[in-house]
């Protein structure tokens, strides 16, 4: 193989690698600048009676959670950040199913 042909192949390979790197950076940065959290559209799909797994499948892992009540049958509270506005979205579970949906909750300090 001639030196000129080898240089052309190296140039083509370097161009391909650069294109892949740039594409990856563009795709990765596409979501930058958006506030993480749950949109109102997604949150509106939560219904009483849904299971923990169904809610997590729809909204993802909650930003924070806690349990109250007896250890045998606790009430589980999940909090999600909103994508816009202040406050938290709150979902309460009893017997591992949604029992209460609160679109705005300021009773929890987001820094805790």
Secondary structure, DSSP 8 states (H G I E B T S, - for coil): --HHHHHHHHHHHHHHHHHHHHHHHHHHHTTTTS--SB-HHHHTT--TT-BHHHHHHHH-S-SEEEEES-SSS-EEEEEEEBSSSSSEEEEEEETTEEEEEEEEE-SS-TT-
